[in-house]
Amino acid sequence: MSATTSTVGWIVGTLAEREEILALLQDDGVHEPRDELGMASLRDVMSEAFFPGVTTIQTRAKYFLFVPAMYDRIENDRRLRSRPEASIKELEEELLAGLLMRHANDSQRGIIGERFKRPPQNPSSGIYWRGLSTWTIRRFHNTRGQYHAWLRQPARSLQWREIEEGVEETQTRWRSRNFGDDVLVNPTLELQPDEAQFLQECVLRLPAKPDRSLMTDLLREDVSGCSQLWETEAVTSGDAAVAQLALDAERVSAAVHGAMLLYNLLCARRFAPAAVEFWDDSLEGWRAQHPAKGWVDWDLAGFWAQVEHLPFGVNAHRRTASFLSRWADVLRRENVTLAALKQAEELLVRREQRTKPGRERLSGRCSQQNWTAAGVGAEPLSFRWPRAKQMLIDMSVA
């Protein structure tokens, strides 16, 4: 038996940089397709460029107000401060009960915890924690655990470096929210005009990293009829600062979708012969929509140059460029079916071996490993658009 060596690495940087990196690593894309081919790093850095602070497990914009309001109650009550973990859990439960009652007749609610009628293990205060910092509503960069430990201390004072730089002399932990009513009293997911205006202002303050976010450009646009982010007027008109990156996102989504259809076809050949016809038809249908000539003019060099300028984009480039560029070369091949192209199959086999060493399906080294005839990862990438779209609709009342 050969010995294996494990290593432990540390992420070094400011607290803000540390939190952002950890968030990217931990955002597993629950509502994105399974990442069998190792494209998550590219997906995530592009998603963050489009919609900073938004993740796939967030639901509605109002939680950007609910969470600070719950912590305001804890900070201002000595009893609640002495037991912050229990206090936030109790407030989460009260919020969930209030929202379920208020929205009992709504078909599309987005209430966190509604499925099992209890807050999930990662509650709304955890789900929105990083986003609250990104949107500068939370003006310190501590983790929730550190913040809870601070709340329990008799003398509470955050270090100066943990407060947002360049703020007024009287520093505050949470950005001031002067609304007429307490958002926790008779809670509703709908935003009042002043609440929506506050959140819009937070989005407008998002830093350009390196360009203005797509979310900022979409604030004044009606996005309700757009099923994908690249269908928005700001992108199709070229007015958005990241318009070209958004158009490239459509190419990335389509390319990865095609690769995953072939991946599932190859799995079907090994594990479920009865499903081969379905996946073969799905792949050919995809190919008809994305013919070889449509890939010829994709400026991959320009695309990768954009990616490298994004936060953590150099790493995403390093991890995905070789596969995606080779796959694009395959897609440019005329008069050949992807299902019969040995080069395409070999490319996916090698990619899976590199991405999931010891857990591959296609190479024959492992078992079926949770693959079923229904397939895995067969939906196109959306780059967090469904969540961002809902939040933009929520904020449109201002």
C-alpha positions as CSV (number, residue, x, y, z in Angstrom):
1,M,0.0,0.0,0.0
2,S,1.4,3.3,-1.0
3,A,1.4,6.2,1.5
4,T,-0.3,9.4,0.8
5,T,0.8,12.8,2.0
6,S,-1.7,15.4,3.2
7,T,-1.0,19.1,3.6
8,V,-2.6,22.0,5.4
9,G,-2.6,25.4,3.9
10,W,-3.4,28.8,5.4
11,I,-5.0,31.7,3.6
12,V,-3.2,34.9,4.5
13,G,-4.6,38.4,4.1
14,T,-6.9,40.9,5.6
15,L,-10.0,39.8,7.4
16,A,-12.1,41.0,4.5
17,E,-10.0,39.1,2.0
18,R,-10.1,36.0,4.1
19,E,-13.8,36.0,4.4
20,E,-14.3,36.6,0.7
21,I,-12.0,33.7,-0.2
22,L,-13.6,31.3,2.3
23,A,-17.0,32.3,1.0
24,L,-16.0,31.5,-2.6
25,L,-14.6,28.1,-1.4
26,Q,-17.7,27.3,0.7
27,D,-20.4,28.5,-1.8
28,D,-21.0,25.0,-3.2
29,G,-23.6,26.2,-5.7
30,V,-26.5,24.3,-4.2
31,H,-28.8,25.5,-7.0
32,E,-26.2,25.2,-9.8
33,P,-25.5,22.0,-11.6
34,R,-23.2,19.4,-10.0
35,D,-19.6,20.3,-10.8
36,E,-18.3,17.0,-12.2
37,L,-15.8,18.7,-14.5
38,G,-14.2,21.2,-12.1
39,M,-15.7,24.4,-13.5
40,A,-16.9,25.9,-10.1
41,S,-14.0,28.3,-9.7
42,L,-14.7,29.9,-13.0
43,R,-18.4,29.9,-12.4
44,D,-18.0,31.6,-9.0
45,V,-15.6,34.4,-9.9
46,M,-17.9,35.3,-12.8
47,S,-21.0,35.1,-10.6
48,E,-19.3,37.4,-8.1
49,A,-18.5,39.9,-10.8
50,F,-22.1,40.0,-11.9
51,F,-23.8,39.8,-8.5
52,P,-21.5,40.6,-5.5
53,G,-22.7,39.3,-2.2
54,V,-25.5,37.2,-3.7
55,T,-25.3,33.4,-3.3
56,T,-27.3,30.5,-4.6
57,I,-28.7,29.7,-1.1
58,Q,-30.1,33.2,-0.5
59,T,-33.7,33.8,-1.4
60,R,-35.2,37.3,-0.9
61,A,-33.8,40.8,-0.5
62,K,-35.7,41.4,2.7
63,Y,-33.3,39.2,4.6
64,F,-30.6,41.9,4.2
65,L,-32.8,43.8,6.6
66,F,-34.1,41.0,8.8
67,V,-30.6,39.8,9.9
68,P,-29.3,43.2,11.1
69,A,-32.6,43.9,12.8
70,M,-32.3,40.6,14.8
71,Y,-28.8,41.5,15.8
72,D,-29.8,45.0,16.8
73,R,-32.3,43.4,19.3
74,I,-29.5,41.2,20.7
75,E,-27.0,44.0,21.0
76,N,-29.5,46.2,22.8
77,D,-30.7,43.6,25.3
78,R,-28.4,42.5,28.1
79,R,-30.1,39.1,28.5
80,L,-30.0,38.4,24.8
81,R,-26.3,39.5,24.6
82,S,-25.3,37.0,27.2
83,R,-26.4,34.1,25.1
84,P,-26.2,35.2,21.4
85,E,-26.3,31.8,19.8
86,A,-29.5,30.8,21.6
87,S,-30.9,34.4,21.1
88,I,-30.4,34.4,17.3
89,K,-31.9,30.9,17.0
90,E,-35.0,32.1,18.9
91,L,-35.3,35.2,16.8
92,E,-34.9,33.1,13.6
93,E,-37.7,30.8,14.8
94,E,-40.0,33.8,15.5
95,L,-39.2,35.3,12.1
96,L,-40.0,32.1,10.3
97,A,-43.3,31.7,12.2
98,G,-44.3,35.2,11.4
99,L,-43.4,34.9,7.7
100,L,-45.2,31.6,7.3
101,M,-48.3,33.2,8.8
102,R,-48.1,36.4,6.7
103,H,-47.4,34.5,3.4
104,A,-49.6,31.5,3.9
105,N,-51.4,31.9,0.6
106,D,-48.3,32.8,-1.5
107,S,-47.1,30.1,-4.0
108,Q,-43.6,31.5,-4.4
109,R,-42.3,32.7,-1.1
110,G,-38.6,32.1,-0.6
111,I,-39.0,31.8,3.2
112,I,-35.8,30.3,4.6
113,G,-36.8,27.2,6.7
114,E,-40.3,26.8,5.3
115,R,-39.9,23.3,4.0
116,F,-39.4,21.7,7.5
117,K,-41.0,24.6,9.4
118,R,-37.8,25.3,11.3
119,P,-34.6,27.3,10.6
120,P,-32.0,25.2,8.8
121,Q,-28.6,24.4,10.3
122,N,-27.2,27.3,8.4
123,P,-29.9,29.9,9.1
124,S,-30.6,33.2,7.4
125,S,-28.1,35.0,9.7
126,G,-25.4,32.7,8.3
127,I,-26.6,32.6,4.7
128,Y,-26.6,36.4,4.5
129,W,-23.5,37.1,6.7
130,R,-21.0,37.6,3.9
131,G,-23.5,39.5,1.7
132,L,-24.2,41.9,4.5
133,S,-20.5,42.8,4.5
134,T,-20.2,43.0,0.7
135,W,-23.2,45.4,0.6
136,T,-21.6,47.4,3.5
137,I,-24.6,46.9,5.8
138,R,-22.3,45.0,8.2
139,R,-19.4,47.3,8.7
140,F,-17.0,44.8,10.4
141,H,-15.3,41.7,9.0
142,N,-15.5,39.3,11.9
143,T,-17.0,35.8,11.5
144,R,-20.4,35.2,13.2
145,G,-18.6,33.1,15.8
146,Q,-16.2,36.0,16.6
147,Y,-19.1,38.4,16.7
148,H,-21.0,36.2,19.1
149,A,-18.0,35.9,21.4
150,W,-17.7,39.7,21.4
151,L,-21.3,40.1,22.3
152,R,-20.8,37.9,25.4
153,Q,-18.0,40.1,26.7
154,P,-18.9,42.7,29.5
155,A,-16.7,45.3,27.7
156,R,-17.5,45.2,24.1
157,S,-15.4,47.1,21.5
158,L,-14.4,46.0,18.1
159,Q,-10.9,46.8,17.0
160,W,-10.6,49.8,14.8
161,R,-9.2,47.8,11.9
162,E,-12.4,45.7,11.9
163,I,-14.6,48.7,11.1
164,E,-15.1,49.9,7.5
165,E,-12.4,52.4,6.6
166,G,-13.3,56.0,5.8
167,V,-16.6,56.1,7.8
168,E,-17.7,58.9,10.0
169,E,-15.9,59.7,13.3
170,T,-18.7,58.0,15.4
171,Q,-18.3,54.5,14.0
172,T,-21.1,52.0,14.0
173,R,-21.2,48.2,13.5
174,W,-24.2,48.3,11.2
175,R,-25.2,50.9,8.6
176,S,-28.0,53.1,9.9
177,R,-31.4,52.0,8.7
178,N,-34.0,54.6,9.6
179,F,-37.4,53.0,8.7
180,G,-40.8,53.8,10.0
181,D,-41.5,50.3,11.3
182,D,-39.5,47.5,12.9
183,V,-39.1,44.9,10.1
184,L,-39.5,42.1,12.6
185,V,-42.9,43.2,13.7
186,N,-45.5,41.5,11.5
187,P,-42.7,40.6,9.1
188,T,-43.2,40.4,5.4
189,L,-41.0,39.6,2.5
190,E,-42.2,42.6,0.5
191,L,-40.0,45.7,0.7
192,Q,-41.5,49.1,1.5
193,P,-40.3,51.9,-0.8
194,D,-37.9,53.3,1.8
195,E,-36.5,49.8,2.5
196,A,-36.0,49.2,-1.2
197,Q,-34.3,52.5,-1.6
198,F,-31.9,51.7,1.2
199,L,-30.9,48.4,-0.4
200,Q,-30.6,50.1,-3.8
201,E,-28.2,52.6,-2.3
202,C,-26.2,49.7,-0.9
203,V,-26.0,48.1,-4.4
204,L,-24.9,51.4,-5.9
205,R,-22.0,51.5,-3.3
206,L,-20.7,48.1,-4.4
207,P,-17.0,48.6,-5.4
208,A,-15.9,48.1,-9.0
209,K,-13.7,45.0,-8.9
210,P,-12.4,45.8,-11.5
211,D,-15.7,46.9,-13.2
212,R,-19.1,48.0,-12.1
213,S,-21.2,45.0,-11.2
214,L,-24.1,43.9,-13.4
215,M,-26.5,44.1,-10.5
216,T,-25.7,47.9,-10.3
217,D,-26.5,48.3,-14.0
218,L,-29.8,46.4,-13.6
219,L,-31.3,48.3,-10.7
220,R,-33.5,50.5,-13.0
221,E,-34.3,47.7,-15.5
222,D,-37.4,45.5,-15.5
223,V,-35.8,42.1,-15.5
224,S,-39.0,40.1,-14.8
225,G,-39.1,38.8,-18.4
226,C,-35.5,37.8,-18.6
227,S,-34.8,34.1,-18.1
228,Q,-31.0,34.6,-18.3
229,L,-28.7,37.4,-17.3
230,W,-27.4,37.8,-20.9
231,E,-31.0,38.6,-22.1
232,T,-31.2,41.8,-20.1
233,E,-31.2,45.1,-22.0
234,A,-28.1,46.3,-20.2
235,V,-26.2,43.4,-21.6
236,T,-27.7,43.2,-25.1
237,S,-27.2,46.9,-25.6
238,G,-23.6,46.8,-24.4
239,D,-24.3,49.4,-21.8
240,A,-23.4,47.3,-18.8
241,A,-19.8,47.6,-17.6
242,V,-19.5,43.8,-17.8
243,A,-21.6,43.3,-20.9
244,Q,-18.9,41.4,-22.8
245,L,-18.2,39.1,-19.8
246,A,-22.0,38.4,-19.6
247,L,-22.1,37.5,-23.2
248,D,-19.1,35.2,-22.7
249,A,-21.0,33.7,-19.7
250,E,-23.7,32.5,-22.2
251,R,-20.9,30.7,-24.2
252,V,-19.5,29.2,-21.0
253,S,-22.9,28.0,-19.9
254,A,-23.7,26.4,-23.3
255,A,-20.2,24.8,-23.6
256,V,-20.3,23.3,-20.1
257,H,-23.9,22.2,-20.7
258,G,-22.9,20.3,-23.9
259,A,-19.9,18.7,-22.1
260,M,-22.2,17.5,-19.3
261,L,-24.7,16.0,-21.8
262,L,-21.9,14.0,-23.3
263,Y,-20.6,13.1,-19.8
264,N,-24.1,11.7,-18.9
265,L,-24.2,9.8,-22.3
266,L,-20.9,8.2,-21.5
267,C,-22.1,7.3,-18.0
268,A,-25.2,5.8,-19.5
269,R,-23.2,3.6,-21.8
270,R,-21.5,2.1,-18.8
271,F,-24.2,2.0,-16.2
272,A,-27.7,2.3,-17.8
273,P,-27.8,1.2,-21.5
274,A,-31.6,1.8,-21.5
275,A,-30.9,5.5,-21.0
276,V,-28.4,5.8,-23.8
277,E,-31.0,6.9,-26.4
278,F,-32.3,9.6,-24.2
279,W,-28.9,11.2,-23.6
280,D,-27.9,10.7,-27.2
281,D,-31.0,12.6,-28.3
282,S,-30.4,15.3,-25.7
283,L,-26.8,15.8,-26.9
284,E,-27.9,15.9,-30.6
285,G,-30.6,18.4,-29.7
286,W,-28.1,20.6,-28.0
287,R,-25.7,20.3,-31.0
288,A,-28.5,21.5,-33.3
289,Q,-28.9,24.6,-31.2
290,H,-25.2,25.2,-30.9
291,P,-23.6,24.2,-34.3
292,A,-19.9,24.2,-35.0
293,K,-20.0,27.5,-36.9
294,G,-21.4,29.2,-33.8
295,W,-18.1,28.6,-31.8
296,V,-15.7,29.8,-34.4
297,D,-15.8,33.5,-33.5
298,W,-15.6,33.0,-29.7
299,D,-12.7,35.2,-28.7
300,L,-11.3,33.0,-26.0
301,A,-8.1,35.0,-25.6
302,G,-10.2,38.1,-24.8
303,F,-12.4,36.2,-22.5
304,W,-9.5,34.8,-20.4
305,A,-8.0,38.3,-20.3
306,Q,-11.2,39.5,-18.7
307,V,-11.3,36.6,-16.2
308,E,-7.7,37.2,-15.1
309,H,-8.7,40.8,-14.0
310,L,-11.4,39.5,-11.7
311,P,-10.7,38.8,-8.0
312,F,-9.4,35.2,-7.8
313,G,-9.6,35.1,-11.6
314,V,-6.0,34.1,-12.1
315,N,-6.7,30.9,-10.2
316,A,-9.9,30.2,-12.0
317,H,-8.0,30.7,-15.3
318,R,-5.3,28.3,-14.3
319,R,-7.8,25.6,-13.2
320,T,-10.2,25.7,-16.1
321,A,-8.6,27.3,-19.2
322,S,-6.9,24.2,-20.6
323,F,-10.1,22.1,-20.5
324,L,-12.5,24.8,-21.7
325,S,-10.2,25.9,-24.6
326,R,-9.7,22.3,-25.7
327,W,-13.5,21.7,-25.5
328,A,-14.2,24.8,-27.6
329,D,-11.8,23.3,-30.2
330,V,-13.9,20.1,-30.2
331,L,-17.1,22.1,-30.6
332,R,-15.7,23.9,-33.7
333,R,-15.4,20.5,-35.5
334,E,-17.8,20.3,-38.5
335,N,-19.6,17.3,-39.8
336,V,-19.0,15.1,-36.8
337,T,-21.3,14.0,-33.9
338,L,-19.9,14.6,-30.4
339,A,-21.2,11.2,-29.3
340,A,-18.9,9.5,-31.9
341,L,-15.9,11.8,-31.5
342,K,-13.2,9.9,-29.7
343,Q,-11.3,13.2,-29.0
344,A,-14.3,14.5,-27.1
345,E,-14.6,11.4,-25.0
346,E,-10.9,11.3,-24.1
347,L,-11.0,15.0,-23.1
348,L,-13.8,14.3,-20.6
349,V,-12.1,11.2,-19.3
350,R,-8.9,13.1,-18.6
351,R,-10.7,16.0,-17.1
352,E,-12.6,13.8,-14.7
353,Q,-9.4,12.1,-13.7
354,R,-7.8,15.4,-12.9
355,T,-10.8,16.9,-11.2
356,K,-11.9,13.8,-9.1
357,P,-8.9,11.6,-8.7
358,G,-9.9,8.2,-7.3
359,R,-13.6,9.0,-7.8
360,E,-13.9,8.9,-11.6
361,R,-16.8,7.2,-13.3
362,L,-15.7,7.3,-17.0
363,S,-12.3,5.7,-16.6
364,G,-13.6,2.5,-15.3
365,R,-11.7,2.7,-12.0
366,C,-14.8,3.4,-9.8
367,S,-18.3,2.3,-9.4
368,Q,-21.4,4.2,-10.5
369,Q,-21.0,6.5,-7.5
370,N,-24.5,8.1,-7.2
371,W,-25.0,8.4,-10.9
372,T,-28.5,7.5,-12.1
373,A,-30.2,7.4,-15.5
374,A,-31.6,10.8,-14.6
375,G,-28.0,12.2,-14.9
376,V,-26.0,14.7,-12.9
377,G,-25.2,18.3,-13.7
378,A,-27.2,18.4,-16.8
379,E,-28.7,21.9,-16.4
380,P,-27.0,25.0,-17.9
381,L,-25.0,27.3,-15.6
382,S,-27.0,30.3,-14.5
383,F,-24.3,32.3,-12.6
384,R,-26.7,33.0,-9.6
385,W,-29.2,34.8,-11.9
386,P,-32.4,33.3,-10.4
387,R,-31.5,34.7,-7.0
388,A,-30.2,38.0,-8.2
389,K,-33.3,38.4,-10.4
390,Q,-35.6,37.9,-7.5
391,M,-33.7,40.5,-5.4
392,L,-33.8,43.0,-8.3
393,I,-37.6,42.5,-8.5
394,D,-37.9,42.9,-4.8
395,M,-36.0,46.2,-4.9
396,S,-37.9,47.6,-7.9
397,V,-40.7,49.0,-5.7
398,A,-38.5,52.0,-4.8
